[in-house]
Amino acid sequence: QVQLVESGGGLVQAGGSLRLSCAASGRTFSTYAMGWFRQAPGKEREFIAAINWNGGRRHYADSVKDRFTVSRDNAKNTVYLQMNSLKSEDTAVYYCGALRTYDIRRNHLMSEYDYWGQGTQVTVSS
């Protein structure tokens, strides 16, 4: 069992930065790949980024590539999402998830994730 808790969301001006954290409980954190998704009002949850178990491989959606960076610290049971050059269209609730197997063909599928956090709101004002 893995419990995930996101934090770090808030209100930021366009062009600004935020760093989200996802703290995990449970001994099995380091065995999981991890992913970030977001859901804007009236839209489906969409894939943002994924990172494999040791941080050696990372995968990004085109919409955030070159602006967002996913990283992890297994000693702290935490995965991060550094978000730079934020745009109004980045406004959403951001969720982290525990991904069974890192595979760039499948990282974007919610069915590949065993556990989810409760989400943290990010609002970007223009």
Salt bridges, closest charged atoms under 4 A:
GLU46 OE2 - ARG38 NE 2.62
ASP62 OD1 - LYS65 NZ 3.24
ASP90 OD1 - ARG38 NH1 2.82
ASP90 OD2 - ARG67 NH1 2.76
ASP103 OD2 - ARG105 NH2 3.03
GLU112 OE2 - ARG106 NH2 2.76
ASP114 OD1 - ARG100 NH1 2.47
